[in-house]
Amino acid sequence: MNRRNFLSGSVLGLGATALSGLMNDNNLFNNDLQLPHFAPKAKRIIYLFQSGAPSQLDLFDYKPKLKEMFGQELPASIRGEQRVTGMTAHQKSFPLAGSKFNFAQYGKGRIWLSEILPYHQQIADEMCVIKSMHTEAINHDPAVTFLQTGSQQGARPSFGSWISYGLGSENKNLPAFCVLLSRSNNGDQPLYAKLWNNAFLPSEHQGVLFRSGDDPILYLKDPKGMDKFSRRDMLDALAKLHKLEIEQTLDDDLNSKIAQYEMAYRMQTSVPETLDVSKEPDWVFDLYGKDARKPGSYAANCLLARKLIENDVRFVQLYHQGWDQHGNLPSEISKLAKDVDQPSAALILDLKQRGLLEDTLVVWGGEFGRGCYSQGKLSVDNYGRDHHPRCYSIWMAGAGVKKGFTYGETDDFGYNIIKDAVHIHDYQATVMHLMGIDHERFTFKTQGRRFRLTDVAGKVVKSVLA
Amino acid sequence: MFLTEFFGRLHPLLVHLPIGILLFAFALILFQRFQKVEVEVAISFALLVGSISALFASAAGWFLVQSGEYDADLVFQHQWMGIGTAVFSMAAYFIKRIRDILTTMSVCALIVTGHFGGNLTHGEDYLFPKKKSAPLQMIPALDSAQQEVSKVSPMELAKTNQKSSVQIQVNTEKAQRVKTRFIFRDEILPILEKKCFSCHSATKKKGGLRLDTEEFILSGGKNGAVLTAGNPENSSIYLSMLLPEDDDNHMPPKGKPQLTPQEIAFFHQWIKQGASFREETKIFLDSQEEKLEVTENKPVHVSAPKSVVSPAIVQDVEGSILKNKMEAVPPLLLNQLKLQNIIVSNFGTNSNYLMVNFVNVKDYRSSLIDDVLKLGDNVVRLRLSQQPVSDSDIKKLSGLKNITRLNLEKTAITDLSLKYLKDLPNLEQVNLYGTNITDNGLLELANCVHLKMIFLWQTKTTTKGIEQLKRSLPKVQVELGGAQFVKPDTIKTKNID
């Protein structure tokens, strides 16, 4: 006789199940995890993930020394023991490649920005740039997985799933964790659904991917010939069957299943309503750029992100693919910057005027940085950059973070961090903190141990908190 | 010296051994008697180990008393009962004939010892809280309700210090408002009683410091005086409250109930004005001084060394509200709101303050506001965005005094609503974008003194109205929205090189 049979078979079991049902009804707030731990500064997150690793040296981290020493070898003392990828391991020479682009300082915080981010320059007063991010992974998939789940190997819940599980959704008609994808070219580094997976958390906390076009979520619409009422009847009958099964097995996954069927039903109306941009006035498209009219573009996704946040969605995850510039970096990065510069900045302005930036946190950044030496042939106008995990830059804006602020410093070569390093787990701990969660206390027990997003590490970076 | 002190400090640990072991010996005796089994060997052994541990505990206790942190009278009973326990248990081990009686006596002595010991550590009213008594007999009973005296000069007031309320005409040019009050008895003493006495009074005098009579406060502790009348920055009693909680010298120590900013402000005020233990007179020379007055629910500016307390923390109205204790809302009420699709979330595990959100409400009606009103002062943020909220609904909100953030964007409110907002004294942020308000309404907000942020995008307000408002609220930030970018091709990039 196993535990389940014992519980369901005995009087005690009946009593206990009845009691737990009662307790759930009396569940005071959205969850019974006793979250948030403390008063949150941010209630929602928009994560603008720049997949492929944007070059910090051509966007944020201004290094005049690299221009000065253009073409000279990267000193061995700087490189140290750092492993390089197979793509540059064969290179006999590591010539320093200063950025082709001009930099200047903007806003009250004198934030350094490259000339290819002209719209960012206009929101510099809202930005909090961290120049000292570093990671352990050196290739895309493990690095993205690390950033999203706190572990390079995967099979752990995504950041958004943790937040959804921990804080629940304010808007009961939309998923707490929404995912939007866009790309610049075909053939970019791929992304997988595991990145927004719930792993061992209850499955309703999986990120819901919104596709571009008429059918944002597949199979959401009723099939031809089925009306709303039959759908409702079908769901009611199905729920009854599920509940019968739950009584037999006490399997919690079935509760998740019921929750997801119901969510899908509610989304049949809420999703088309929320994602409809046809009523947005023209000036919105001027603000986000004309790409915003093109479904599936980064600009369109930024606009959708605003609409989702306006409806109190907890975690909106965007991915923009295409930053992996091993060669022809100057021309490639200009193109990518053009794709994301205006929409990212527009999102900040738009949230601000609606008062949403007061309790929404926006994060912009990739999975690692790019090296200061050229991959492939270096010329005055052209160079490439290989992966570089030792330092890179991201920025945040909005609820709870300092405005017009730069944190962390790298050396003159932009190779090593010399001040205020921020590890991936530190960054995750900090975002959790902004959401009112103590990352060390927020755990989920499975397979005999307690797991958390920050694994066994992570320190809140207090200096970036407003 | 160090060793004996260390051994003494082991006392609280050691005492648990005899308690456990002797009680177990006693249990064995009962067991033997009623179950008719033979466990004499075990009883002997338990009594031996128990009595030896009692001996050690007593010795450690004796060394602890030498530290001088405990009151000799109170320790007396505890000490001798403890020694008695050890003696009786030892006797029980050796004299087998009357072992039952001796063990019973030892256990009785043990219980009494334990009780006295508990009183020493946790305070006498820990187990049976006494009704409030006035421990300070030294204060002359004076009628000192706050009294207002007008036009009194400090000189003359000093002459008439026996009478608290006298009208005196003086011919000084400036009319002065004078208030007399007994700040020590009314404000300071209750704080000391509540948060300091447990370690600094008759029962326990940590650091050689007692705070329960005037003489003791003035004579200070091992490290010298704690109070410099008139100079809070030089009074360690005040400074220790300001240190970061992690600091070893912070008082009350980490983990004990802390002083609120308001209570700290009282100390500052009291010391600044001479730290009098008797009736005290305060003279307001100008209105600036008056601002030091502490009123309930208002954040207080604590003047302190800048490195220690940042004034920004105190300026944060929401933050200071969240620090105040608040009763929880009945779960039934929360459930009722949940059923109406009103989202209520809290400010953390230990907070009973609430954020209320109407995002899921599809069929808005005024009665929903009435339901929210039942939450009362627990509500700190309210989000009514995009609901057809009317002016009369806003009028009702005056019942929610602790609201700091109010979202009314895209609602049906008019200027009339803004007039009602002045009944929300703690309002810090109000979102009015997409409403029909005009400059007239905007000016009503001048009464919301804590207002820091207003969202006015897509309203009928004008820059003229905003400028006028800023005259009353110079620090308020206004978000006008509608920002469009400067097109990049029109920007001249500044070349660094």
Interface residues (C-beta under 8 A of the other chain):
Chain A: D25 N26 L28 F29 N30 Q34 L35 P36 H37 F38 A39 P40 Y62 P64 K67 N102 F103 A104 E115 P118 Y119 Q121 Q122 E170 N171 K172 N173 W283 D286 L287 N311 D312 Q342 A345 A346 L349 K352 Q353 R354 G355 E358 G436
Chain B: L322 P331 L334 N335 N341 I343 V344 S345 N346 F347 G348 T349 S351 N357 V359 N360 R405 N407 E409 Q429 N431 Y433 M453 F455 W457 E479 L480 G481 G482 A483 Q484 F485 V486 P488 I491 T493 K494 N495 I496 D497
